[in-house]
Amino acid sequence: MPAGGFLLVWADGSGNAEEGLHAGFKLAKDGEWLMLLDRDDRGNAILDSVKFGEQMPDVSTGRVPDGAGVFRPMAGTPGKPNRP
């Protein structure tokens, strides 16, 4: 993935993603922690994380501006910059 690029990762537990990567888990609808970890040989340092609450249909969580702002609910923008 190039700098400034986007990567879509499906985490719905269905295994039927049409594009992007598919995670072997789904996110808890009541909320939980989600972490992005570094590689094993770098000690699995936490690169980023978010604690999210109850999930609503068709509502995404993202940062505005991308990569710098606080996490907040928003409309999904797969493969594109986050919009408020």
Distance bins in CASP14 RR format, pairs under 12 A and 6 or more apart:
PFRMAT RR
TARGET T0000
AUTHOR 0000-0000-0000
RMODE 2
METHOD distances of the structure
MODEL  1
1 7 1 0 1 0 0 0 0 0 0 0 0
1 8 0 0 0 0 0 1 0 0 0 0 0
1 9 0 0 0 0 0 1 0 0 0 0 0
1 20 0 0 0 0 0 1 0 0 0 0 0
1 21 0 0 0 0 0 1 0 0 0 0 0
1 79 0 0 0 0 0 1 0 0 0 0 0
3 66 0 0 0 0 0 1 0 0 0 0 0
4 65 0 0 0 0 0 1 0 0 0 0 0
4 66 1 0 0 1 0 0 0 0 0 0 0
4 67 0 0 0 0 1 0 0 0 0 0 0
4 79 0 0 0 0 0 1 0 0 0 0 0
4 80 0 0 0 0 0 1 0 0 0 0 0
4 81 0 0 0 0 1 0 0 0 0 0 0
5 66 0 0 0 0 1 0 0 0 0 0 0
5 67 0 0 0 0 0 1 0 0 0 0 0
5 79 0 0 0 0 1 0 0 0 0 0 0
5 80 0 0 0 0 0 1 0 0 0 0 0
5 81 0 0 0 0 1 0 0 0 0 0 0
6 19 0 0 0 0 0 1 0 0 0 0 0
6 20 0 0 0 0 0 1 0 0 0 0 0
6 21 0 0 0 0 0 1 0 0 0 0 0
6 62 0 0 0 0 0 1 0 0 0 0 0
6 66 0 0 0 0 1 0 0 0 0 0 0
6 67 0 0 0 0 0 1 0 0 0 0 0
6 76 0 0 0 0 0 1 0 0 0 0 0
6 77 0 0 0 0 1 0 0 0 0 0 0
6 78 1 0 0 1 0 0 0 0 0 0 0
6 79 1 0 1 0 0 0 0 0 0 0 0
6 80 1 0 0 1 0 0 0 0 0 0 0
6 81 1 0 0 1 0 0 0 0 0 0 0
6 82 0 0 0 0 1 0 0 0 0 0 0
7 19 0 0 0 0 0 1 0 0 0 0 0
7 20 1 0 0 1 0 0 0 0 0 0 0
7 21 1 0 0 1 0 0 0 0 0 0 0
7 23 0 0 0 0 0 1 0 0 0 0 0
7 36 0 0 0 0 0 1 0 0 0 0 0
7 78 0 0 0 0 0 1 0 0 0 0 0
7 79 0 0 0 0 1 0 0 0 0 0 0
8 17 0 0 0 0 1 0 0 0 0 0 0
8 18 0 0 0 0 1 0 0 0 0 0 0
8 19 1 0 0 1 0 0 0 0 0 0 0
8 20 1 0 1 0 0 0 0 0 0 0 0
8 21 1 0 0 1 0 0 0 0 0 0 0
8 22 0 0 0 0 1 0 0 0 0 0 0
8 23 0 0 0 0 0 1 0 0 0 0 0
8 60 0 0 0 0 0 1 0 0 0 0 0
8 76 0 0 0 0 0 1 0 0 0 0 0
8 77 0 0 0 0 0 1 0 0 0 0 0
8 78 1 0 1 0 0 0 0 0 0 0 0
8 79 1 0 1 0 0 0 0 0 0 0 0
8 80 0 0 0 0 0 1 0 0 0 0 0
9 17 0 0 0 0 1 0 0 0 0 0 0
9 19 0 0 0 0 0 1 0 0 0 0 0
9 20 1 0 0 1 0 0 0 0 0 0 0
9 21 1 0 1 0 0 0 0 0 0 0 0
9 22 1 0 0 1 0 0 0 0 0 0 0
9 23 1 0 1 0 0 0 0 0 0 0 0
9 24 0 0 0 0 0 1 0 0 0 0 0
9 25 0 0 0 0 0 1 0 0 0 0 0
9 26 0 0 0 0 0 1 0 0 0 0 0
9 27 0 0 0 0 0 1 0 0 0 0 0
9 34 0 0 0 0 0 1 0 0 0 0 0
9 36 0 0 0 0 0 1 0 0 0 0 0
9 78 0 0 0 0 0 1 0 0 0 0 0
9 79 0 0 0 0 0 1 0 0 0 0 0
10 16 0 0 0 0 1 0 0 0 0 0 0
10 17 1 1 0 0 0 0 0 0 0 0 0
10 18 0 0 0 0 1 0 0 0 0 0 0
10 19 0 0 0 0 1 0 0 0 0 0 0
10 20 1 0 0 1 0 0 0 0 0 0 0
10 21 1 0 0 1 0 0 0 0 0 0 0
10 22 1 0 1 0 0 0 0 0 0 0 0
10 23 1 0 0 1 0 0 0 0 0 0 0
10 24 0 0 0 0 1 0 0 0 0 0 0
10 25 0 0 0 0 0 1 0 0 0 0 0
10 26 0 0 0 0 1 0 0 0 0 0 0
10 27 0 0 0 0 0 1 0 0 0 0 0
10 78 0 0 0 0 1 0 0 0 0 0 0
11 17 0 0 0 0 1 0 0 0 0 0 0
11 20 0 0 0 0 0 1 0 0 0 0 0
11 21 0 0 0 0 1 0 0 0 0 0 0
11 22 0 0 0 0 1 0 0 0 0 0 0
11 23 1 0 1 0 0 0 0 0 0 0 0
11 24 1 0 0 1 0 0 0 0 0 0 0
11 25 1 0 0 1 0 0 0 0 0 0 0
11 26 1 0 1 0 0 0 0 0 0 0 0
11 27 1 0 1 0 0 0 0 0 0 0 0
11 28 0 0 0 0 0 1 0 0 0 0 0
11 29 0 0 0 0 0 1 0 0 0 0 0
11 32 0 0 0 0 0 1 0 0 0 0 0
11 34 0 0 0 0 1 0 0 0 0 0 0
11 52 0 0 0 0 0 1 0 0 0 0 0
11 55 0 0 0 0 0 1 0 0 0 0 0
11 60 0 0 0 0 0 1 0 0 0 0 0
11 61 0 0 0 0 0 1 0 0 0 0 0
12 18 0 0 0 0 0 1 0 0 0 0 0
12 22 0 0 0 0 1 0 0 0 0 0 0
12 23 0 0 0 0 1 0 0 0 0 0 0
12 24 0 0 0 0 1 0 0 0 0 0 0
12 25 0 0 0 0 1 0 0 0 0 0 0
12 26 1 0 1 0 0 0 0 0 0 0 0
12 27 0 0 0 0 1 0 0 0 0 0 0
12 28 0 0 0 0 0 1 0 0 0 0 0
12 29 0 0 0 0 0 1 0 0 0 0 0
12 55 0 0 0 0 0 1 0 0 0 0 0
13 22 0 0 0 0 1 0 0 0 0 0 0
13 23 1 0 0 1 0 0 0 0 0 0 0
13 24 1 0 0 1 0 0 0 0 0 0 0
13 25 1 0 0 1 0 0 0 0 0 0 0
13 26 1 1 0 0 0 0 0 0 0 0 0
13 27 0 0 0 0 1 0 0 0 0 0 0
13 28 0 0 0 0 0 1 0 0 0 0 0
14 22 0 0 0 0 1 0 0 0 0 0 0
14 23 0 0 0 0 0 1 0 0 0 0 0
14 24 0 0 0 0 1 0 0 0 0 0 0
14 25 0 0 0 0 0 1 0 0 0 0 0
14 26 1 0 0 1 0 0 0 0 0 0 0
15 21 0 0 0 0 0 1 0 0 0 0 0
15 22 1 0 1 0 0 0 0 0 0 0 0
15 23 0 0 0 0 1 0 0 0 0 0 0
15 24 1 0 0 1 0 0 0 0 0 0 0
15 25 0 0 0 0 0 1 0 0 0 0 0
15 26 0 0 0 0 1 0 0 0 0 0 0
16 22 1 0 0 1 0 0 0 0 0 0 0
16 24 0 0 0 0 0 1 0 0 0 0 0
16 26 0 0 0 0 0 1 0 0 0 0 0
17 23 0 0 0 0 1 0 0 0 0 0 0
17 24 0 0 0 0 0 1 0 0 0 0 0
17 26 0 0 0 0 0 1 0 0 0 0 0
17 78 0 0 0 0 0 1 0 0 0 0 0
18 78 0 0 0 0 0 1 0 0 0 0 0
19 78 0 0 0 0 1 0 0 0 0 0 0
19 79 0 0 0 0 1 0 0 0 0 0 0
20 78 0 0 0 0 1 0 0 0 0 0 0
20 79 0 0 0 0 1 0 0 0 0 0 0
23 34 0 0 0 0 0 1 0 0 0 0 0
23 36 0 0 0 0 0 1 0 0 0 0 0
25 32 0 0 0 0 0 1 0 0 0 0 0
25 34 0 0 0 0 0 1 0 0 0 0 0
26 32 0 0 0 0 0 1 0 0 0 0 0
26 34 0 0 0 0 0 1 0 0 0 0 0
26 55 0 0 0 0 0 1 0 0 0 0 0
27 33 0 0 0 0 0 1 0 0 0 0 0
27 34 1 0 0 1 0 0 0 0 0 0 0
27 50 0 0 0 0 0 1 0 0 0 0 0
27 51 0 0 0 0 0 1 0 0 0 0 0
27 52 1 0 0 1 0 0 0 0 0 0 0
27 53 0 0 0 0 1 0 0 0 0 0 0
27 54 0 0 0 0 0 1 0 0 0 0 0
27 55 1 0 0 1 0 0 0 0 0 0 0
27 60 0 0 0 0 0 1 0 0 0 0 0
27 61 0 0 0 0 1 0 0 0 0 0 0
28 34 0 0 0 0 1 0 0 0 0 0 0
28 51 0 0 0 0 0 1 0 0 0 0 0
28 52 0 0 0 0 1 0 0 0 0 0 0
28 53 0 0 0 0 1 0 0 0 0 0 0
28 54 0 0 0 0 1 0 0 0 0 0 0
28 55 1 0 0 1 0 0 0 0 0 0 0
29 52 0 0 0 0 0 1 0 0 0 0 0
29 53 0 0 0 0 1 0 0 0 0 0 0
29 54 1 0 0 1 0 0 0 0 0 0 0
29 55 1 0 1 0 0 0 0 0 0 0 0
29 56 0 0 0 0 1 0 0 0 0 0 0
29 57 0 0 0 0 1 0 0 0 0 0 0
29 59 0 0 0 0 0 1 0 0 0 0 0
30 52 0 0 0 0 1 0 0 0 0 0 0
30 53 1 0 0 1 0 0 0 0 0 0 0
30 54 1 0 1 0 0 0 0 0 0 0 0
30 55 1 0 0 1 0 0 0 0 0 0 0
30 56 0 0 0 0 0 1 0 0 0 0 0
31 50 0 0 0 0 0 1 0 0 0 0 0
31 51 1 0 0 1 0 0 0 0 0 0 0
31 52 1 0 1 0 0 0 0 0 0 0 0
31 53 1 0 1 0 0 0 0 0 0 0 0
31 54 1 0 0 1 0 0 0 0 0 0 0
31 55 1 0 0 1 0 0 0 0 0 0 0
31 56 0 0 0 0 0 1 0 0 0 0 0
31 61 0 0 0 0 0 1 0 0 0 0 0
32 49 0 0 0 0 0 1 0 0 0 0 0
32 50 0 0 0 0 1 0 0 0 0 0 0
32 51 1 0 0 1 0 0 0 0 0 0 0
32 52 1 0 0 1 0 0 0 0 0 0 0
32 53 1 0 0 1 0 0 0 0 0 0 0
32 54 0 0 0 0 0 1 0 0 0 0 0
32 55 0 0 0 0 1 0 0 0 0 0 0
32 61 0 0 0 0 0 1 0 0 0 0 0
33 46 0 0 0 0 1 0 0 0 0 0 0
33 48 0 0 0 0 0 1 0 0 0 0 0
33 49 1 0 0 1 0 0 0 0 0 0 0
33 50 1 0 0 1 0 0 0 0 0 0 0
33 51 1 0 1 0 0 0 0 0 0 0 0
33 52 0 0 0 0 1 0 0 0 0 0 0
33 53 0 0 0 0 0 1 0 0 0 0 0
33 71 0 0 0 0 0 1 0 0 0 0 0
34 46 0 0 0 0 0 1 0 0 0 0 0
34 47 0 0 0 0 0 1 0 0 0 0 0
34 48 0 0 0 0 1 0 0 0 0 0 0
34 49 1 0 0 1 0 0 0 0 0 0 0
34 50 1 0 1 0 0 0 0 0 0 0 0
34 51 1 0 0 1 0 0 0 0 0 0 0
34 52 1 0 0 1 0 0 0 0 0 0 0
34 53 0 0 0 0 0 1 0 0 0 0 0
34 55 0 0 0 0 0 1 0 0 0 0 0
34 61 0 0 0 0 1 0 0 0 0 0 0
34 62 0 0 0 0 0 1 0 0 0 0 0
34 71 0 0 0 0 1 0 0 0 0 0 0
35 44 0 0 0 0 1 0 0 0 0 0 0
35 45 0 0 0 0 0 1 0 0 0 0 0
35 46 1 0 1 0 0 0 0 0 0 0 0
35 47 0 0 0 0 1 0 0 0 0 0 0
35 48 1 0 0 1 0 0 0 0 0 0 0
35 49 1 0 1 0 0 0 0 0 0 0 0
35 50 0 0 0 0 1 0 0 0 0 0 0
35 51 0 0 0 0 1 0 0 0 0 0 0
35 52 0 0 0 0 0 1 0 0 0 0 0
36 44 0 0 0 0 0 1 0 0 0 0 0
36 45 0 0 0 0 1 0 0 0 0 0 0
36 46 1 0 0 1 0 0 0 0 0 0 0
36 47 1 0 1 0 0 0 0 0 0 0 0
36 48 1 0 1 0 0 0 0 0 0 0 0
36 49 1 0 0 1 0 0 0 0 0 0 0
36 50 0 0 0 0 1 0 0 0 0 0 0
36 67 0 0 0 0 0 1 0 0 0 0 0
37 43 0 0 0 0 1 0 0 0 0 0 0
37 44 1 0 1 0 0 0 0 0 0 0 0
37 45 1 0 0 1 0 0 0 0 0 0 0
37 46 1 0 0 1 0 0 0 0 0 0 0
37 47 1 0 0 1 0 0 0 0 0 0 0
37 48 0 0 0 0 1 0 0 0 0 0 0
37 49 0 0 0 0 1 0 0 0 0 0 0
38 44 1 0 1 0 0 0 0 0 0 0 0
38 45 1 0 1 0 0 0 0 0 0 0 0
38 46 1 0 0 1 0 0 0 0 0 0 0
38 47 1 0 1 0 0 0 0 0 0 0 0
38 48 0 0 0 0 0 1 0 0 0 0 0
39 45 0 0 0 0 1 0 0 0 0 0 0
39 47 0 0 0 0 0 1 0 0 0 0 0
47 67 0 0 0 0 0 1 0 0 0 0 0
48 62 0 0 0 0 0 1 0 0 0 0 0
48 63 0 0 0 0 1 0 0 0 0 0 0
48 67 0 0 0 0 1 0 0 0 0 0 0
48 68 0 0 0 0 0 1 0 0 0 0 0
48 69 0 0 0 0 0 1 0 0 0 0 0
48 71 0 0 0 0 1 0 0 0 0 0 0
49 71 0 0 0 0 1 0 0 0 0 0 0
50 60 0 0 0 0 0 1 0 0 0 0 0
50 61 1 0 0 1 0 0 0 0 0 0 0
50 62 1 0 0 1 0 0 0 0 0 0 0
50 63 0 0 0 0 1 0 0 0 0 0 0
50 67 0 0 0 0 0 1 0 0 0 0 0
50 69 0 0 0 0 0 1 0 0 0 0 0
50 70 0 0 0 0 1 0 0 0 0 0 0
50 71 1 0 1 0 0 0 0 0 0 0 0
50 72 0 0 0 0 0 1 0 0 0 0 0
50 73 0 0 0 0 0 1 0 0 0 0 0
51 61 0 0 0 0 0 1 0 0 0 0 0
51 70 0 0 0 0 0 1 0 0 0 0 0
51 71 0 0 0 0 1 0 0 0 0 0 0
52 59 0 0 0 0 0 1 0 0 0 0 0
52 60 0 0 0 0 0 1 0 0 0 0 0
52 61 1 0 1 0 0 0 0 0 0 0 0
52 62 0 0 0 0 1 0 0 0 0 0 0
52 71 1 0 0 1 0 0 0 0 0 0 0
52 72 0 0 0 0 0 1 0 0 0 0 0
52 73 0 0 0 0 1 0 0 0 0 0 0
53 59 0 0 0 0 0 1 0 0 0 0 0
53 61 0 0 0 0 1 0 0 0 0 0 0
53 71 0 0 0 0 0 1 0 0 0 0 0
53 72 0 0 0 0 0 1 0 0 0 0 0
53 73 0 0 0 0 1 0 0 0 0 0 0
54 61 0 0 0 0 0 1 0 0 0 0 0
54 73 0 0 0 0 0 1 0 0 0 0 0
55 61 0 0 0 0 1 0 0 0 0 0 0
55 73 0 0 0 0 1 0 0 0 0 0 0
56 73 1 0 0 1 0 0 0 0 0 0 0
56 74 0 0 0 0 0 1 0 0 0 0 0
56 75 0 0 0 0 0 1 0 0 0 0 0
56 76 0 0 0 0 0 1 0 0 0 0 0
57 73 0 0 0 0 0 1 0 0 0 0 0
57 75 0 0 0 0 0 1 0 0 0 0 0
57 76 0 0 0 0 0 1 0 0 0 0 0
58 73 0 0 0 0 0 1 0 0 0 0 0
58 74 0 0 0 0 0 1 0 0 0 0 0
58 75 1 0 0 1 0 0 0 0 0 0 0
58 76 1 0 0 1 0 0 0 0 0 0 0
59 72 0 0 0 0 0 1 0 0 0 0 0
59 73 1 0 1 0 0 0 0 0 0 0 0
59 74 1 0 0 1 0 0 0 0 0 0 0
59 75 1 0 0 1 0 0 0 0 0 0 0
59 76 1 0 0 1 0 0 0 0 0 0 0
60 71 0 0 0 0 0 1 0 0 0 0 0
60 72 0 0 0 0 1 0 0 0 0 0 0
60 73 1 0 0 1 0 0 0 0 0 0 0
60 74 1 0 1 0 0 0 0 0 0 0 0
60 75 1 0 0 1 0 0 0 0 0 0 0
60 76 1 1 0 0 0 0 0 0 0 0 0
60 77 1 0 0 1 0 0 0 0 0 0 0
60 78 0 0 0 0 1 0 0 0 0 0 0
60 79 0 0 0 0 0 1 0 0 0 0 0
60 80 0 0 0 0 0 1 0 0 0 0 0
60 82 0 0 0 0 1 0 0 0 0 0 0
60 83 0 0 0 0 0 1 0 0 0 0 0
60 84 0 0 0 0 0 1 0 0 0 0 0
61 69 0 0 0 0 0 1 0 0 0 0 0
61 70 0 0 0 0 0 1 0 0 0 0 0
61 71 1 0 1 0 0 0 0 0 0 0 0
61 72 1 0 0 1 0 0 0 0 0 0 0
61 73 1 0 1 0 0 0 0 0 0 0 0
61 74 1 0 0 1 0 0 0 0 0 0 0
61 75 0 0 0 0 0 1 0 0 0 0 0
61 76 0 0 0 0 1 0 0 0 0 0 0
61 77 0 0 0 0 0 1 0 0 0 0 0
61 82 0 0 0 0 1 0 0 0 0 0 0
62 68 0 0 0 0 0 1 0 0 0 0 0
62 69 0 0 0 0 1 0 0 0 0 0 0
62 70 0 0 0 0 1 0 0 0 0 0 0
62 71 1 0 1 0 0 0 0 0 0 0 0
62 72 1 0 0 1 0 0 0 0 0 0 0
62 73 0 0 0 0 1 0 0 0 0 0 0
62 74 1 0 0 1 0 0 0 0 0 0 0
62 75 0 0 0 0 0 1 0 0 0 0 0
62 76 0 0 0 0 1 0 0 0 0 0 0
62 77 0 0 0 0 1 0 0 0 0 0 0
62 78 0 0 0 0 0 1 0 0 0 0 0
62 81 0 0 0 0 0 1 0 0 0 0 0
62 82 1 0 1 0 0 0 0 0 0 0 0
62 83 0 0 0 0 1 0 0 0 0 0 0
62 84 0 0 0 0 0 1 0 0 0 0 0
63 69 1 0 1 0 0 0 0 0 0 0 0
63 70 1 0 0 1 0 0 0 0 0 0 0
63 71 1 0 1 0 0 0 0 0 0 0 0
63 72 1 0 0 1 0 0 0 0 0 0 0
63 73 0 0 0 0 0 1 0 0 0 0 0
63 74 0 0 0 0 1 0 0 0 0 0 0
63 77 0 0 0 0 0 1 0 0 0 0 0
63 81 0 0 0 0 0 1 0 0 0 0 0
63 82 1 0 0 1 0 0 0 0 0 0 0
63 83 0 0 0 0 0 1 0 0 0 0 0
63 84 0 0 0 0 0 1 0 0 0 0 0
64 70 0 0 0 0 1 0 0 0 0 0 0
64 71 0 0 0 0 1 0 0 0 0 0 0
64 72 1 0 0 1 0 0 0 0 0 0 0
64 73 0 0 0 0 0 1 0 0 0 0 0
64 74 1 0 0 1 0 0 0 0 0 0 0
64 75 0 0 0 0 0 1 0 0 0 0 0
64 76 0 0 0 0 0 1 0 0 0 0 0
64 77 0 0 0 0 0 1 0 0 0 0 0
64 81 0 0 0 0 1 0 0 0 0 0 0
64 82 1 0 1 0 0 0 0 0 0 0 0
64 83 1 0 0 1 0 0 0 0 0 0 0
64 84 1 0 1 0 0 0 0 0 0 0 0
65 72 0 0 0 0 0 1 0 0 0 0 0
65 81 1 0 0 1 0 0 0 0 0 0 0
65 82 1 0 0 1 0 0 0 0 0 0 0
65 83 0 0 0 0 0 1 0 0 0 0 0
65 84 0 0 0 0 1 0 0 0 0 0 0
66 74 0 0 0 0 0 1 0 0 0 0 0
66 77 0 0 0 0 1 0 0 0 0 0 0
66 79 0 0 0 0 0 1 0 0 0 0 0
66 80 0 0 0 0 1 0 0 0 0 0 0
66 81 1 0 1 0 0 0 0 0 0 0 0
66 82 1 0 1 0 0 0 0 0 0 0 0
66 83 0 0 0 0 1 0 0 0 0 0 0
66 84 0 0 0 0 0 1 0 0 0 0 0
67 81 0 0 0 0 0 1 0 0 0 0 0
67 82 0 0 0 0 1 0 0 0 0 0 0
68 81 0 0 0 0 0 1 0 0 0 0 0
68 82 0 0 0 0 0 1 0 0 0 0 0
69 82 0 0 0 0 1 0 0 0 0 0 0
69 84 0 0 0 0 0 1 0 0 0 0 0
70 82 0 0 0 0 0 1 0 0 0 0 0
70 84 0 0 0 0 0 1 0 0 0 0 0
71 82 0 0 0 0 1 0 0 0 0 0 0
72 82 0 0 0 0 1 0 0 0 0 0 0
72 83 0 0 0 0 0 1 0 0 0 0 0
72 84 0 0 0 0 1 0 0 0 0 0 0
73 82 0 0 0 0 0 1 0 0 0 0 0
73 84 0 0 0 0 0 1 0 0 0 0 0
74 80 0 0 0 0 0 1 0 0 0 0 0
74 81 0 0 0 0 0 1 0 0 0 0 0
74 82 1 0 0 1 0 0 0 0 0 0 0
74 83 1 0 0 1 0 0 0 0 0 0 0
74 84 1 0 0 1 0 0 0 0 0 0 0
75 82 0 0 0 0 1 0 0 0 0 0 0
75 83 1 0 0 1 0 0 0 0 0 0 0
75 84 0 0 0 0 1 0 0 0 0 0 0
76 82 1 0 0 1 0 0 0 0 0 0 0
76 83 0 0 0 0 1 0 0 0 0 0 0
76 84 0 0 0 0 0 1 0 0 0 0 0
77 83 1 0 1 0 0 0 0 0 0 0 0
77 84 0 0 0 0 0 1 0 0 0 0 0
END
